[in-house]
Amino acid sequence: MLQLFKNNSPFTVIALFIFALLVKSQVLLHPVVPTMTGGHFLYNYIVRAMFLIFRNGGFAYSIVAIIILFMQSLYLKNIATRHKLFQRYTYIPAFVYLLLTSIYPPFNTFSETLLVNWFLLGAVDTMFGFTQTTQPRKLIFNASFLLSMAALFQFTMLAYFFLLLVGMVMFRSFNLGEWSVALMGYTTPVYFTACILFLFDKIGLYSAWPHVGFNFTSNVTSIFYLIVTLTGLLILLASGVYAMQQNVAMSNIYIRRDWIAISFYLIISVFVAILTDSEIKTAWLIAMPALSIIISHALLLEKNQRFSNFIFYFSLVFLIFCLLANK
C-alpha cells in the first residue's frame, strides 16, 4: 500500500482523493457551519460572502474545506517536486498531509487557518526560488506580500516575518535594495487594507486586530487523547528527522538550505499556534505542512524499507486511534 503513494502516477491522485474522503467522512456526516470570529475582519467578510451562497448548508462548507485540503496536499507535493526536496518524485508528502489533517476533526472544517495556509505555502514556495531567478526582487516582493496577507488574517502570523528574514539571509547575499523591496512588500497589504477600511469608515476594525492568547490544551476535551496524540506526532517527527539526516546528507547546498528553512517554518508555526487565541480551534493546522514534509522522509528512506513500512503502518494505526477517539 505504501508503494501506491510512492508512485508518481495520475492514478495516485485518484487514490489520494478516495483516501481523503474516507478519513474525513466524519466531517461530512457531521458538517459544521463556520462562525465569525471577533477581531478577524477579513475572515468574517469571507464567511458573510459564503453565507450568501451556502446559507446554513454545513455539508457544502465541509466539501469546500476537504477540497481545499486536497488541493493543498497536491501543492505541497508540487513544491517538493519542483524544488527537488526528495530524491524521487512521489505523492508521499500529499498523503502525509491528508493523514495529519485528519487527526483532529476541526482541521477539516472551513476555517481561517485553512485559508492562511495558502499564503504560507505560497510564500515558502516563492522563497525557495530566491537562489535560481533572474528577477529576485519580484520574488522577494511576492513572498513578503503573501506573509503580510497571512498576518492580516491572523495577528500572530506577524511572527512569520522571521521566516522571511531567514530566507533573505540564507538564499540571498546582502543587498540593501532587496531588503527595501522585502519591507515594501510586507507593508503594502497593510497600507491598502487600511485605505479601503478608511474609505468605508471601518478603520476602527484595525484596533481589534491584535489578538494574542494561549492555544495548547484549551480545545481538547480529553487529556488521554492529547497525550497519545502528542506522543504519536513526536514519534513521527523524530522518525522524519532521523531519516532526513540520511536522505539530505548527499544533497547539494541549495537543497540543504531549503530543509533548514522548512525546519524554521515548523518552529515558527509551533510558536504561532501556541500564542494564537484559544477561540481559534484550528490554530495547529498551520504546523501541518512543514510537519508533513519532514515526516515524509521516514516513508521514503530507501536504505531501510522495514523502517519505512513500520512508520507507514504506525501512522495508519495512529490515525485510526484519533478517528475513533473523536467519534
NUTILO-301147 format. One record per residue (C-alpha): x, y, z. Coordinates in steps of 0.05 Angstrom, whole numbers, plus 5000, padded with zeros to 4 digits. Example, Ala and Ser with C-alpha at 12.3 -4.5 7.8 and 13.67 -1.06 7.14 Angstrom:
2
524649105156/527349795143/
***
This chain:
327
500050005000/505850475015/508550354944/501950624916/503151314945/510551294928/508951254854/508651884812/502551674773/496052034756/492251444786/495451604853/491552264853/485051864849/487351414906/489152024948/482352344936/478851694957/483351665018/481552385035/474152245031/474851635075/478951945131/474852585131/468052255126/466552435198/466253165180/461753015121/457052625166/457153175219/458153825180/459554475215/457655185193/463455665204/462356235252/465356935252/471057095300/471857755336/477658175311/478757765248/475358235200/477957955134/475757245151/468957505175/467757845108/469257185072/464456805117/459057315104/460157255028/459856495032/453556525074/450056875016/451456254974/451155665022/446755955077/446655445134/448654865089/454154565133/455454005083/457454505029/462454835075/465354145093/466053965019/469654625005/474354505064/476153795042/477354024970/481954584996/485754085039/486453614980/488954184935/493854404988/496553694993/497853684918/501054374922/505654114977/507553534932/508754024875/513354444918/517453834938/517853614865/519754274833/525054444885/527653724887/526853644962/526752884955/530952424912/524852164875/518252444852/512852204899/505952344928/508152164998/508052905023/500852964999/498952305034/502152515100/498853205097/491952895087/493352395143/495752925194/489953395179/485152835196/487552705268/483353285295/476253395265/476354165267/482254145219/477353905165/472354465174/472455125136/476655595177/481256195176/487455765186/485655365124/485956005082/492356245116/495955605097/495355815023/499256455037/504556085078/505555545026/505856054970/510956465009/515355855023/514855634950/516956334927/522856364976/525655714950/526356054883/530656624910/537056284891/535256104819/532056714788/533857304745/528557724779/530057654854/526558294874/520058064843/520157414882/522257774946/516458254940/511557684926/513957274986/513657855035/506758055007/503957355019/506757325090/503658005105/496957775078/497257185127/498557675184/492458085163/488157475173/491157295240/495357775282/500257255310/502357095238/506857705243/511957225272/512956945201/516757575186/522657205218/521756655165/522557195112/528957425146/531456715147/530056655072/533557315057/539757125097/540256415071/538256484999/540857174981/547357564993/546158215029/543358754983/540259385013/535559464953/532858754961/531658865036/527959505019/523559124970/522058605024/519859145072/515659475017/512258815001/510758685074/507559375086/503559415020/497658975042/497159325109/497260015074/491959845022/487459495071/487760105117/485960555058/479960125039/477460095110/478360845116/474160965053/468560545081/469260855150/471360185180/478460375202/476460215274/476859475256/484359535258/484059675333/481158975345/486358635300/491758505354/489857835386/494557415427/492556825471/494656135492/492455555449/495054895474/490154485515/484054945514/480554595456/482053885477/476753535519/480852905536/487752925568/488852205547/487552375474/492252975480/497852555509/497152005457/496652505400/502852885422/506652235432/504751985363/506652645330/513352665366/514851945344/513252115272/517252765276/523252405307/523051875253/522652415199/528552795228/532552145233/531051965160/532152685137/539352675163/540752075119/536952305057/539553015056/546852835071/548452744997/544353344973/547353984947/547954614989/541654934960/537154354979/540254335048/538555075057/531454915036/530954405091/533754885142/528355385121/522954845128/525554695199/524855435216/517955425184/515954865233/518955205294/515655875279/508955515265/509155185334/510755845367/505056195329/500055645344/501455675419/500456435421/494056425379/487556595413/484255975442/477956165403/481455915340/480655155346/484655025283/490855415302/495454805299/493654685227/499055185206/504354695231/501854115188/505154285121/512154335150/511053735195/508353325137/514253455091/519253275146/515552635165/515452445091/522852285097/521251695142/516751385089/521951495035/528051205069/530350745013/536250465054/531550155106/525049905077/522949575142/523550245178/519350595124/513950055127/513750075203/512750835203/507450775149/503250265188/504550635253/501751275222/495550895199/494450605269/495551295298/490351585250/485251035267/486051185341/484951925330/478751795287/475751325339/477551785397/473852365364/467751965343/
***
